[in-house]
Amino acid sequence: MPIPVTAKMRIGWDADHVNAVEVARILEDCGMQAIAVHGRTRAQGYTGLADWDVIGQVADAVKIPVIGNGDIASGLDVEVRRAQTNVKGIMIGRAAMANPWVFKETKHYLATGTHASHASVEERFNFMRRHCKLAIERNVRMEEQQTMRSMRNRLMNYTKSIPGGKWLRQHFSQIGSVMQLEDIFASYLDHQATHSHEHADLPVQAA
């Protein structure tokens, strides 16, 4: 059975060499079944904004499905880009590193037109715990401490939009075991309870 082959590319090398439409046509002629286009140049890296005008031009230039990628973090973002371009699909990338629930939230928005509630602190903690345990199980050649060190940045990403997230990031930056993770969770809840009591008349802001 033939295996469908797809391609992913950026819109060009730099601002002076944006050649996504030309490359997309070549890929289509070579038999690609679909193309994903990230709306930045190679020189941009992940700086600046994704150029969805170019992504739209690619979608109009070829007959195969084009999947747009870049700066998508919500169902509203998906809705807007689908309305503005003829892309057949949307790819979510970096947003999922801080919010793995973005896919569920996006599906909810597209189905109902309303924003879903964000994952609770408890849900986030359960997810972090599971991720760490799976990482340890997978990295059998590494000691737990090594694996947990490699998880530090990931755990800190998961704290974005959590009230008191700065406090969590400070503690995650030194984490070395699952037991320590559990201690941090318990201390965080105590910290937030005290903080909320001391500032009961003030709105809680996400950190």
MIDRENTI-610452 format. One record per residue (C-alpha): z, x, y; residue in one letter. Coordinates in steps of 0.02 Angstrom, whole numbers, plus 50000, padded with zeros to 5 digits. Each point is the difference from the previous one (the first is absolute). Layout:
ZXYa...
END
This chain:
500005000050000m499535007350171p501495004850106i499874994550183p500215014450120v500674997650177t500255011950146a501245002050142k499605009250159m500485002450181r498854995350143i499495018050031g500565017950024w500484998550184d499604989650154a498335008850020d499504997249819h500344981849956v498744997049861n500824986549894a498504988150005v498795013649943e501175005949862v500324982249942a498144996949980r499825016049898i501464994849889l499234982949974e498345008049951d500955011149877c500684984749910g501744998050071m500684982649963q501164999550151a500555011050144i501705001450082a499955006450179v501505007350090h499744997650186g500455017650057r499085016449999t500525015149898r500525008850161a501154985750049q501045000949842g501164985250024y500105000950190t499254987650121g499354982949952l498834995349860a498274995450065d499634983049926w498394998550100d499265013849890v500714991949843i499144983950053g498365009250026q500115006949824v500334982649929a498444993650089d498925014649946a500164998749810v499924986149872k501405006349888i501814995050039p500875010050135v501905001550002i500795003950168g501505011450017n501075005750146g501484993350100d500294985049887i501844995649990a500094981049989s499114984249950g499544997250182l499135016950005d498994995049846v499544983250076e499415008050162v498935013449918r499214987749879r499534989050148a499305014650100q498965008149863t499024995949843n501105010449886v500274992849827k501745007249980g501435008450091i500955015349940m501835002850046i500605017949990g501385008450102r500864983750046a500514998049818a500935016650003m501324992650114a499804981949948n499444997649818p500204981350027w498544999850122v498824993549865f501114985149960k500264996750185e498135000950031t499584987949860k501304987950066h499285000850176y498214997549943l500514985249893a501154991350125t499655007150172g501845004250020t500905016449986h501115002249847a501785005950019s500165018849988h500835007449847a501894999250014s501105015449999v500534995849822e498184998849944e499635016750082r501495008349917f499514993249830n498245006650026f500635017250054m501145000849849r498604995349881r498785012350080h501245014349983c500404996049818k498154998849955l499665016550088a501395008549901i499364992749836e498245005850038r500445017650058n500805005249836v499715018550038r500974998950163m501874998350021e500654984350084e500465009650156q498225006650020q499254982949977t501194992050124m499595013450127r498174995749981s500464981750031m500865003150167r498514996650111n499514984749899r501764992750012l500045003350188m498344990850018n500754984949913y501364998750132t498814995750141k500404983150079s501724999549917i501464997850122p500935016549998g498495008849927g500395015950097k501685001349912w499144998249831l498685013150041r501345012550049q500834997949830h498394999449899f499485016650074s501345008449892q499914989349843i500015008549831g500464987249866s499924981649955v501894999350007m499935006250178q498704986650036l501224986649940e501385007550109d498854999650151i499584981749967f501854995549990a500435010150156s498564992250094y500624982449967l501745004950060d499245008650152h498964984750045q501474988349976a501065010450118t498575002050123h499644981350001s501854996150028h500135012250144e498424993250082h500124981949951a499384994350170d498505011750001l498314997049915p499695011249850v498465010850026q498945007749864a499995018849996a
END
